[in-house]
Amino acid sequence: MKLMNVLQNECIRAGADCSSRDEVLLAISELAKKSPLLSHLEEIDVFNALLEREKLNSTGFGDGIAIPHCRIDGVEDFVVGIICVPSGVEFCAMDEKPVKLFVFIIAPSSSSNEHIKILSAISQVLMVPSTVTELLTAPTAEVLEENFLRHVRDEADPKKHDTKNLFRIQIQNEELFQDVLQIFEGFQASTVMVSESEPASNYLQKMPLFAGFWNDKSSAFCKVILATVDKQDTNETIRRIEKHCGSLDNRSDILLTVQELFYCAGSLE
Protein backbone atom coordinates (compact mmCIF):
# COMPACT_ATOMS: atom_id res chain seq x y z
CA MET A 1 0.00 0.00 0.00
CA LYS A 2 1.46 3.36 -1.05
CA LEU A 3 1.40 6.39 1.23
CA MET A 4 0.42 8.61 -1.68
CA ASN A 5 -2.71 6.50 -2.21
CA VAL A 6 -4.02 6.82 1.35
CA LEU A 7 -3.36 10.53 1.86
CA GLN A 8 -6.81 12.14 1.59
CA ASN A 9 -6.72 15.66 0.13
CA GLU A 10 -9.88 16.61 2.02
CA CYS A 11 -8.06 15.77 5.27
CA ILE A 12 -5.33 18.41 5.01
CA ARG A 13 -5.28 21.76 6.78
CA ALA A 14 -2.62 24.48 6.80
CA GLY A 15 -2.35 27.24 9.38
CA ALA A 16 -4.64 25.76 12.03
CA ASP A 17 -5.15 27.63 15.32
CA CYS A 18 -5.10 25.21 18.25
CA SER A 19 -3.92 25.80 21.79
CA SER A 20 -3.97 22.35 23.40
CA ARG A 21 -3.56 18.66 22.69
CA ASP A 22 -7.30 18.04 22.87
CA GLU A 23 -8.01 20.89 20.43
CA VAL A 24 -5.58 19.34 17.97
CA LEU A 25 -7.20 15.91 18.32
CA LEU A 26 -10.65 17.48 17.83
CA ALA A 27 -9.39 19.28 14.72
CA ILE A 28 -7.95 16.01 13.42
CA SER A 29 -11.26 14.23 14.10
CA GLU A 30 -13.12 16.93 12.18
CA LEU A 31 -10.72 16.66 9.24
CA ALA A 32 -10.77 12.85 9.22
CA LYS A 33 -14.56 12.81 9.13
CA LYS A 34 -14.45 14.60 5.79
CA SER A 35 -13.24 11.38 4.21
CA PRO A 36 -16.06 9.21 2.83
CA LEU A 37 -14.23 6.24 4.31
CA LEU A 38 -15.27 7.40 7.78
CA SER A 39 -18.80 8.50 6.96
CA HIS A 40 -20.27 5.86 9.28
CA LEU A 41 -18.42 7.24 12.32
CA GLU A 42 -19.02 10.24 14.54
CA GLU A 43 -16.28 12.76 15.22
CA ILE A 44 -16.32 11.78 18.88
CA ASP A 45 -15.52 8.18 17.91
CA VAL A 46 -12.36 9.29 16.12
CA PHE A 47 -11.43 11.70 18.92
CA ASN A 48 -11.80 9.04 21.62
CA ALA A 49 -9.71 6.54 19.66
CA LEU A 50 -6.93 9.10 19.14
CA LEU A 51 -7.06 10.19 22.78
CA GLU A 52 -6.82 6.60 24.03
CA ARG A 53 -3.73 6.08 21.88
CA GLU A 54 -2.11 9.26 23.26
CA LYS A 55 -2.76 8.04 26.81
CA LEU A 56 -0.62 4.98 26.09
CA ASN A 57 2.33 7.10 24.96
CA SER A 58 2.61 10.40 23.17
CA THR A 59 2.95 10.20 19.39
CA GLY A 60 5.01 13.39 19.49
CA PHE A 61 8.50 12.08 18.76
CA GLY A 62 10.35 15.42 18.81
CA ASP A 63 11.53 18.24 16.55
CA GLY A 64 8.00 19.68 16.41
CA ILE A 65 6.49 16.57 14.81
CA ALA A 66 3.78 14.14 15.85
CA ILE A 67 2.06 11.25 14.09
CA PRO A 68 -1.24 10.71 15.95
CA HIS A 69 -2.75 7.40 14.93
CA CYS A 70 -5.36 4.89 16.01
CA ARG A 71 -7.16 1.76 14.89
CA ILE A 72 -10.94 1.64 14.81
CA ASP A 73 -13.25 -1.33 14.30
CA GLY A 74 -15.36 -1.01 11.17
CA VAL A 75 -12.86 1.17 9.27
CA GLU A 76 -12.11 -0.59 5.99
CA ASP A 77 -9.21 1.46 4.65
CA PHE A 78 -6.57 3.91 5.82
CA VAL A 79 -7.21 7.62 6.15
CA VAL A 80 -4.08 9.77 6.33
CA GLY A 81 -4.15 13.54 6.72
CA ILE A 82 -2.00 16.52 7.73
CA ILE A 83 -2.60 19.49 9.98
CA CYS A 84 -0.15 22.32 10.65
CA VAL A 85 -0.26 24.48 13.78
CA PRO A 86 2.47 27.11 13.18
CA SER A 87 2.27 28.49 16.75
CA GLY A 88 2.93 25.04 18.23
CA VAL A 89 1.04 23.03 20.84
CA GLU A 90 2.14 21.29 24.02
CA PHE A 91 1.77 17.60 23.09
CA CYS A 92 3.93 15.74 25.65
CA ALA A 93 6.54 15.19 22.95
CA MET A 94 9.66 13.20 23.73
CA ASP A 95 11.84 16.33 23.63
CA GLU A 96 9.18 18.34 25.54
CA LYS A 97 9.06 20.91 22.74
CA PRO A 98 5.79 22.21 21.20
CA VAL A 99 4.52 20.28 18.19
CA LYS A 100 3.67 22.12 14.99
CA LEU A 101 3.24 19.43 12.34
CA PHE A 102 0.78 16.55 12.71
CA VAL A 103 0.44 13.75 10.17
CA PHE A 104 -2.36 11.47 11.35
CA ILE A 105 -3.53 7.96 10.52
CA ILE A 106 -6.95 6.44 11.08
CA ALA A 107 -6.50 2.72 10.42
CA PRO A 108 -8.51 -0.50 10.20
CA SER A 109 -8.20 -2.54 13.38
CA SER A 110 -7.01 -5.64 11.53
CA SER A 111 -4.20 -4.21 9.36
CA SER A 112 -1.25 -3.97 11.74
CA ASN A 113 1.43 -4.72 9.14
CA GLU A 114 0.19 -2.08 6.71
CA HIS A 115 -0.22 0.36 9.60
CA ILE A 116 3.44 -0.06 10.51
CA LYS A 117 4.52 0.40 6.88
CA ILE A 118 2.59 3.65 6.60
CA LEU A 119 4.02 4.91 9.89
CA SER A 120 7.50 4.13 8.61
CA ALA A 121 6.88 5.85 5.28
CA ILE A 122 5.65 9.01 7.02
CA SER A 123 8.67 8.98 9.33
CA GLN A 124 10.99 8.79 6.30
CA VAL A 125 9.41 11.94 4.87
CA LEU A 126 9.56 13.88 8.15
CA MET A 127 13.11 12.97 9.15
CA VAL A 128 14.56 15.77 6.95
CA PRO A 129 14.36 19.15 8.82
CA SER A 130 14.14 21.19 5.63
CA THR A 131 11.11 19.17 4.55
CA VAL A 132 9.32 19.91 7.82
CA THR A 133 10.08 23.62 7.45
CA GLU A 134 8.69 23.55 3.92
CA LEU A 135 5.50 21.88 5.10
CA LEU A 136 4.98 24.30 7.98
CA THR A 137 5.27 27.34 5.73
CA ALA A 138 2.75 26.07 3.15
CA PRO A 139 0.08 28.79 2.83
CA THR A 140 -2.77 26.49 1.74
CA ALA A 141 -3.89 22.89 2.05
CA GLU A 142 -3.22 22.38 -1.65
CA VAL A 143 0.40 23.55 -1.36
CA LEU A 144 0.84 21.50 1.82
CA GLU A 145 -0.33 18.35 0.04
CA GLU A 146 1.87 19.04 -2.98
CA ASN A 147 4.95 19.65 -0.80
CA PHE A 148 4.36 16.49 1.22
CA LEU A 149 3.83 14.23 -1.79
CA ARG A 150 6.93 15.57 -3.47
CA HIS A 151 9.00 14.09 -0.67
CA VAL A 152 7.25 10.75 -0.48
CA ARG A 153 9.73 8.09 -1.49
CA ASP A 154 8.68 6.53 -4.79
CA GLU A 155 7.81 2.92 -4.04
CA ALA A 156 8.36 0.13 -6.52
CA ASP A 157 5.10 -1.37 -7.76
CA PRO A 158 5.60 -5.13 -7.96
CA LYS A 159 2.22 -5.89 -9.53
CA LYS A 160 3.47 -5.68 -13.11
CA HIS A 161 7.01 -6.82 -12.36
CA ASP A 162 6.51 -10.13 -10.56
CA THR A 163 5.77 -12.33 -13.55
CA LYS A 164 9.15 -14.10 -13.77
CA ASN A 165 11.19 -16.68 -11.92
CA LEU A 166 14.97 -16.77 -11.70
CA PHE A 167 16.70 -19.99 -12.73
CA ARG A 168 20.23 -20.59 -11.47
CA ILE A 169 21.98 -23.68 -12.86
CA GLN A 170 25.52 -24.65 -11.87
CA ILE A 171 26.94 -27.21 -14.30
CA GLN A 172 30.19 -29.18 -14.22
CA ASN A 173 29.57 -31.08 -17.46
CA GLU A 174 30.47 -29.23 -20.67
CA GLU A 175 28.24 -31.27 -22.98
CA LEU A 176 25.32 -30.94 -20.62
CA PHE A 177 25.94 -27.20 -20.35
CA GLN A 178 25.46 -26.73 -24.09
CA ASP A 179 22.19 -28.68 -24.07
CA VAL A 180 20.77 -26.74 -21.13
CA LEU A 181 21.82 -23.39 -22.57
CA GLN A 182 19.92 -24.18 -25.78
CA ILE A 183 16.78 -24.91 -23.73
CA PHE A 184 16.76 -21.37 -22.35
CA GLU A 185 17.52 -19.82 -25.71
CA GLY A 186 14.37 -21.54 -26.93
CA PHE A 187 12.20 -19.36 -24.69
CA GLN A 188 11.96 -15.96 -26.32
CA ALA A 189 10.92 -14.28 -23.05
CA SER A 190 14.08 -15.45 -21.25
CA THR A 191 17.08 -13.30 -20.45
CA VAL A 192 20.12 -15.55 -20.11
CA MET A 193 23.59 -14.88 -18.74
CA VAL A 194 26.54 -17.25 -18.30
CA SER A 195 29.38 -16.83 -15.82
CA GLU A 196 32.42 -18.81 -14.78
CA SER A 197 32.36 -20.54 -11.43
CA GLU A 198 34.51 -22.74 -9.24
CA PRO A 199 33.47 -25.14 -6.52
CA ALA A 200 34.89 -24.71 -3.05
CA SER A 201 36.86 -27.95 -3.51
CA ASN A 202 39.20 -26.16 -5.93
CA TYR A 203 40.31 -23.95 -3.07
CA LEU A 204 40.11 -26.46 -0.25
CA GLN A 205 42.40 -28.97 -2.01
CA LYS A 206 45.16 -26.37 -1.94
CA MET A 207 45.00 -26.26 1.84
CA PRO A 208 47.28 -28.80 3.59
CA LEU A 209 44.48 -30.00 5.84
CA PHE A 210 42.34 -31.08 2.87
CA ALA A 211 45.06 -32.23 0.46
CA GLY A 212 44.26 -35.48 -1.31
CA PHE A 213 40.50 -35.36 -0.99
CA TRP A 214 39.93 -34.15 -4.57
CA ASN A 215 41.83 -34.51 -7.84
CA ASP A 216 42.56 -31.58 -10.13
CA LYS A 217 40.43 -32.87 -12.98
CA SER A 218 37.18 -33.43 -11.09
CA SER A 219 36.08 -29.78 -11.27
CA ALA A 220 37.87 -28.46 -14.35
CA PHE A 221 34.61 -27.28 -15.96
CA CYS A 222 32.10 -25.25 -13.98
CA LYS A 223 29.71 -22.62 -15.30
CA VAL A 224 26.62 -20.87 -14.00
CA ILE A 225 23.55 -20.05 -16.09
CA LEU A 226 21.28 -17.30 -14.79
CA ALA A 227 17.98 -16.98 -16.62
CA THR A 228 14.71 -15.14 -16.04
CA VAL A 229 11.75 -17.19 -17.24
CA ASP A 230 8.05 -16.34 -17.33
CA LYS A 231 6.33 -18.04 -14.41
CA GLN A 232 3.95 -19.76 -16.79
CA ASP A 233 6.97 -21.46 -18.44
CA THR A 234 8.65 -22.60 -15.22
CA ASN A 235 7.35 -26.17 -15.12
CA GLU A 236 7.97 -26.68 -18.83
CA THR A 237 11.54 -25.41 -18.46
CA ILE A 238 12.25 -27.86 -15.64
CA ARG A 239 10.65 -30.68 -17.67
CA ARG A 240 12.90 -29.94 -20.66
CA ILE A 241 16.02 -29.82 -18.50
CA GLU A 242 15.22 -33.19 -16.96
CA LYS A 243 14.43 -34.60 -20.40
CA HIS A 244 18.06 -33.95 -21.35
CA CYS A 245 19.64 -34.70 -17.98
CA GLY A 246 17.40 -37.32 -16.49
CA SER A 247 16.28 -36.89 -12.91
CA LEU A 248 18.29 -34.09 -11.31
CA ASP A 249 18.08 -35.93 -8.00
CA ASN A 250 20.35 -38.61 -9.47
CA ARG A 251 23.08 -36.29 -10.80
CA SER A 252 26.15 -34.83 -9.12
CA ASP A 253 27.28 -32.50 -11.92
CA ILE A 254 24.34 -30.08 -12.05
CA LEU A 255 22.48 -28.04 -9.46
CA LEU A 256 19.22 -26.23 -10.29
CA THR A 257 17.52 -23.65 -8.10
CA VAL A 258 14.43 -21.62 -8.97
CA GLN A 259 13.59 -18.41 -7.15
CA GLU A 260 10.36 -16.43 -7.32
CA LEU A 261 11.10 -12.77 -8.09
CA PHE A 262 9.37 -9.92 -6.26
CA TYR A 263 10.46 -7.41 -8.89
CA CYS A 264 12.01 -7.92 -12.31
CA ALA A 265 12.30 -5.19 -14.95
CA GLY A 266 14.46 -4.62 -17.99
CA SER A 267 16.28 -7.09 -20.22
CA LEU A 268 19.74 -7.90 -21.56
CA GLU A 269 20.91 -8.67 -25.08
C-alpha positions as CSV (number, residue, x, y, z in Angstrom):
1,M,0.0,0.0,0.0
2,K,1.5,3.4,-1.0
3,L,1.4,6.4,1.2
4,M,0.4,8.6,-1.7
5,N,-2.7,6.5,-2.2
6,V,-4.0,6.8,1.3
7,L,-3.4,10.5,1.9
8,Q,-6.8,12.1,1.6
9,N,-6.7,15.7,0.1
10,E,-9.9,16.6,2.0
11,C,-8.1,15.8,5.3
12,I,-5.3,18.4,5.0
13,R,-5.3,21.8,6.8
14,A,-2.6,24.5,6.8
15,G,-2.3,27.2,9.4
16,A,-4.6,25.8,12.0
17,D,-5.1,27.6,15.3
18,C,-5.1,25.2,18.2
19,S,-3.9,25.8,21.8
20,S,-4.0,22.4,23.4
21,R,-3.6,18.7,22.7
22,D,-7.3,18.0,22.9
23,E,-8.0,20.9,20.4
24,V,-5.6,19.3,18.0
25,L,-7.2,15.9,18.3
26,L,-10.6,17.5,17.8
27,A,-9.4,19.3,14.7
28,I,-8.0,16.0,13.4
29,S,-11.3,14.2,14.1
30,E,-13.1,16.9,12.2
31,L,-10.7,16.7,9.2
32,A,-10.8,12.9,9.2
33,K,-14.6,12.8,9.1
34,K,-14.4,14.6,5.8
35,S,-13.2,11.4,4.2
36,P,-16.1,9.2,2.8
37,L,-14.2,6.2,4.3
38,L,-15.3,7.4,7.8
39,S,-18.8,8.5,7.0
40,H,-20.3,5.9,9.3
41,L,-18.4,7.2,12.3
42,E,-19.0,10.2,14.5
43,E,-16.3,12.8,15.2
44,I,-16.3,11.8,18.9
45,D,-15.5,8.2,17.9
46,V,-12.4,9.3,16.1
47,F,-11.4,11.7,18.9
48,N,-11.8,9.0,21.6
49,A,-9.7,6.5,19.7
50,L,-6.9,9.1,19.1
51,L,-7.1,10.2,22.8
52,E,-6.8,6.6,24.0
53,R,-3.7,6.1,21.9
54,E,-2.1,9.3,23.3
55,K,-2.8,8.0,26.8
56,L,-0.6,5.0,26.1
57,N,2.3,7.1,25.0
58,S,2.6,10.4,23.2
59,T,3.0,10.2,19.4
60,G,5.0,13.4,19.5
61,F,8.5,12.1,18.8
62,G,10.4,15.4,18.8
63,D,11.5,18.2,16.5
64,G,8.0,19.7,16.4
65,I,6.5,16.6,14.8
66,A,3.8,14.1,15.8
67,I,2.1,11.2,14.1
68,P,-1.2,10.7,15.9
69,H,-2.7,7.4,14.9
70,C,-5.4,4.9,16.0
71,R,-7.2,1.8,14.9
72,I,-10.9,1.6,14.8
73,D,-13.2,-1.3,14.3
74,G,-15.4,-1.0,11.2
75,V,-12.9,1.2,9.3
76,E,-12.1,-0.6,6.0
77,D,-9.2,1.5,4.6
78,F,-6.6,3.9,5.8
79,V,-7.2,7.6,6.1
80,V,-4.1,9.8,6.3
81,G,-4.2,13.5,6.7
82,I,-2.0,16.5,7.7
83,I,-2.6,19.5,10.0
84,C,-0.2,22.3,10.6
85,V,-0.3,24.5,13.8
86,P,2.5,27.1,13.2
87,S,2.3,28.5,16.7
88,G,2.9,25.0,18.2
89,V,1.0,23.0,20.8
90,E,2.1,21.3,24.0
91,F,1.8,17.6,23.1
92,C,3.9,15.7,25.7
93,A,6.5,15.2,22.9
94,M,9.7,13.2,23.7
95,D,11.8,16.3,23.6
96,E,9.2,18.3,25.5
97,K,9.1,20.9,22.7
98,P,5.8,22.2,21.2
99,V,4.5,20.3,18.2
100,K,3.7,22.1,15.0
101,L,3.2,19.4,12.3
102,F,0.8,16.6,12.7
103,V,0.4,13.8,10.2
104,F,-2.4,11.5,11.3
105,I,-3.5,8.0,10.5
106,I,-6.9,6.4,11.1
107,A,-6.5,2.7,10.4
108,P,-8.5,-0.5,10.2
109,S,-8.2,-2.5,13.4
110,S,-7.0,-5.6,11.5
111,S,-4.2,-4.2,9.4
112,S,-1.3,-4.0,11.7
113,N,1.4,-4.7,9.1
114,E,0.2,-2.1,6.7
115,H,-0.2,0.4,9.6
116,I,3.4,-0.1,10.5
117,K,4.5,0.4,6.9
118,I,2.6,3.7,6.6
119,L,4.0,4.9,9.9
120,S,7.5,4.1,8.6
121,A,6.9,5.8,5.3
122,I,5.7,9.0,7.0
123,S,8.7,9.0,9.3
124,Q,11.0,8.8,6.3
125,V,9.4,11.9,4.9
126,L,9.6,13.9,8.1
127,M,13.1,13.0,9.1
128,V,14.6,15.8,7.0
129,P,14.4,19.2,8.8
130,S,14.1,21.2,5.6
131,T,11.1,19.2,4.6
132,V,9.3,19.9,7.8
133,T,10.1,23.6,7.5
134,E,8.7,23.6,3.9
135,L,5.5,21.9,5.1
136,L,5.0,24.3,8.0
137,T,5.3,27.3,5.7
138,A,2.7,26.1,3.2
139,P,0.1,28.8,2.8
140,T,-2.8,26.5,1.7
141,A,-3.9,22.9,2.0
142,E,-3.2,22.4,-1.7
143,V,0.4,23.5,-1.4
144,L,0.8,21.5,1.8
145,E,-0.3,18.4,0.0
146,E,1.9,19.0,-3.0
147,N,4.9,19.6,-0.8
148,F,4.4,16.5,1.2
149,L,3.8,14.2,-1.8
150,R,6.9,15.6,-3.5
151,H,9.0,14.1,-0.7
152,V,7.2,10.8,-0.5
153,R,9.7,8.1,-1.5
154,D,8.7,6.5,-4.8
155,E,7.8,2.9,-4.0
156,A,8.4,0.1,-6.5
157,D,5.1,-1.4,-7.8
158,P,5.6,-5.1,-8.0
159,K,2.2,-5.9,-9.5
160,K,3.5,-5.7,-13.1
161,H,7.0,-6.8,-12.4
162,D,6.5,-10.1,-10.6
163,T,5.8,-12.3,-13.6
164,K,9.1,-14.1,-13.8
165,N,11.2,-16.7,-11.9
166,L,15.0,-16.8,-11.7
167,F,16.7,-20.0,-12.7
168,R,20.2,-20.6,-11.5
169,I,22.0,-23.7,-12.9
170,Q,25.5,-24.6,-11.9
171,I,26.9,-27.2,-14.3
172,Q,30.2,-29.2,-14.2
173,N,29.6,-31.1,-17.5
174,E,30.5,-29.2,-20.7
175,E,28.2,-31.3,-23.0
176,L,25.3,-30.9,-20.6
177,F,25.9,-27.2,-20.3
178,Q,25.5,-26.7,-24.1
179,D,22.2,-28.7,-24.1
180,V,20.8,-26.7,-21.1
181,L,21.8,-23.4,-22.6
182,Q,19.9,-24.2,-25.8
183,I,16.8,-24.9,-23.7
184,F,16.8,-21.4,-22.3
185,E,17.5,-19.8,-25.7
186,G,14.4,-21.5,-26.9
187,F,12.2,-19.4,-24.7
188,Q,12.0,-16.0,-26.3
189,A,10.9,-14.3,-23.0
190,S,14.1,-15.4,-21.2
191,T,17.1,-13.3,-20.4
192,V,20.1,-15.6,-20.1
193,M,23.6,-14.9,-18.7
194,V,26.5,-17.3,-18.3
195,S,29.4,-16.8,-15.8
196,E,32.4,-18.8,-14.8
197,S,32.4,-20.5,-11.4
198,E,34.5,-22.7,-9.2
199,P,33.5,-25.1,-6.5
200,A,34.9,-24.7,-3.0
201,S,36.9,-28.0,-3.5
202,N,39.2,-26.2,-5.9
203,Y,40.3,-24.0,-3.1
204,L,40.1,-26.5,-0.2
205,Q,42.4,-29.0,-2.0
206,K,45.2,-26.4,-1.9
207,M,45.0,-26.3,1.8
208,P,47.3,-28.8,3.6
209,L,44.5,-30.0,5.8
210,F,42.3,-31.1,2.9
211,A,45.1,-32.2,0.5
212,G,44.3,-35.5,-1.3
213,F,40.5,-35.4,-1.0
214,W,39.9,-34.2,-4.6
215,N,41.8,-34.5,-7.8
216,D,42.6,-31.6,-10.1
217,K,40.4,-32.9,-13.0
218,S,37.2,-33.4,-11.1
219,S,36.1,-29.8,-11.3
220,A,37.9,-28.5,-14.3
221,F,34.6,-27.3,-16.0
222,C,32.1,-25.3,-14.0
223,K,29.7,-22.6,-15.3
224,V,26.6,-20.9,-14.0
225,I,23.6,-20.1,-16.1
226,L,21.3,-17.3,-14.8
227,A,18.0,-17.0,-16.6
228,T,14.7,-15.1,-16.0
229,V,11.8,-17.2,-17.2
230,D,8.1,-16.3,-17.3
231,K,6.3,-18.0,-14.4
232,Q,4.0,-19.8,-16.8
233,D,7.0,-21.5,-18.4
234,T,8.6,-22.6,-15.2
235,N,7.4,-26.2,-15.1
236,E,8.0,-26.7,-18.8
237,T,11.5,-25.4,-18.5
238,I,12.2,-27.9,-15.6
239,R,10.6,-30.7,-17.7
240,R,12.9,-29.9,-20.7
241,I,16.0,-29.8,-18.5
242,E,15.2,-33.2,-17.0
243,K,14.4,-34.6,-20.4
244,H,18.1,-33.9,-21.3
245,C,19.6,-34.7,-18.0
246,G,17.4,-37.3,-16.5
247,S,16.3,-36.9,-12.9
248,L,18.3,-34.1,-11.3
249,D,18.1,-35.9,-8.0
250,N,20.4,-38.6,-9.5
251,R,23.1,-36.3,-10.8
252,S,26.1,-34.8,-9.1
253,D,27.3,-32.5,-11.9
254,I,24.3,-30.1,-12.1
255,L,22.5,-28.0,-9.5
256,L,19.2,-26.2,-10.3
257,T,17.5,-23.7,-8.1
258,V,14.4,-21.6,-9.0
259,Q,13.6,-18.4,-7.1
260,E,10.4,-16.4,-7.3
261,L,11.1,-12.8,-8.1
262,F,9.4,-9.9,-6.3
263,Y,10.5,-7.4,-8.9
264,C,12.0,-7.9,-12.3
265,A,12.3,-5.2,-15.0
266,G,14.5,-4.6,-18.0
267,S,16.3,-7.1,-20.2
268,L,19.7,-7.9,-21.6
269,E,20.9,-8.7,-25.1
